[in-house]
């Protein structure tokens, strides 16, 4: 088993060859290729054996610089790789069986954007002139804050996906092959109309690079970079994902959790309950502290 496997995976290009044959999205494939190197580097030291996957988990467990989420991403990538090798008959058994991922708390590690943050961002972007890049920024802001779009959903949008007359956009959601209709808020429609007119978007990608590569579709890294710059200018130390947190928590304050699931396009209620619990704890914290009034040590 050892000799066979080493001849297959010594070059990382062989691992990429394995991942390129999988029925996954291009983004997932790139993630797999970027992570598998850590496992392969361990094999240079300890040849593949029945306990290699378990040993890799124990190694990850010792990495204090990795969060549980990061460790699970490495483990999951390695599991896909080893199971595919087994399926092809390259290794004679599935050595990942009965080995669990790391336990994770189902709570948000970072604070999302709140209404005060959103108002500060709005005031900042309202001051910006109607240049191509600023109208793009406003349009993306509306999709993030008022529609709860994921960044990947924004980058996938084509001009043909918009039906502004009927106030809809057709998006390819997370993990979906088909497109679904999303109703657009009035402010979103106005921002999109201004952006399309200013940038003369006629067909193809809705959001494109405005630099030297104008024909290229905008990517998530550019969205993150532009909003990070904006956040720094107004003193907000949060991430772009905070927009989705704001959108969902704002809806939860007014709507039933099942209705919020429809508008946020979550497949199940489990993640929304995490958001709902966070709001509940925040609202009741003052009441909890009040229970200890009169007990002072200073």
Buried (B, 14 or more C-beta within 10 A) or exposed (E): BEEBBEEBBEEEEEBBEBBEEEEBEEEBBEBBBEBBEBBBEBBEEEEBBEEBBBEBBEBBEEEEEBEBEBBBBBBBBBBBBBBBBBEEEBBEEBBBEEEEBBEEEEEBEEEBBBEEBBEBBBEBBEEEEEEBEBBBBBBBBBBBBBBBBBBBBBBBBBBEBBEBEEBBBBBBBEEEEEBEEBEBBEBBBBBBBBBBEBBEBEEEBBBBBBEEEEEEBBBBEBBBEBBBEBBEEEEBEBBBBBBBBBBBBBBBEEEEBEEBBEBBBBEEEEBBBBBBEBBEEEEEEEEEEEEEEEEEEE
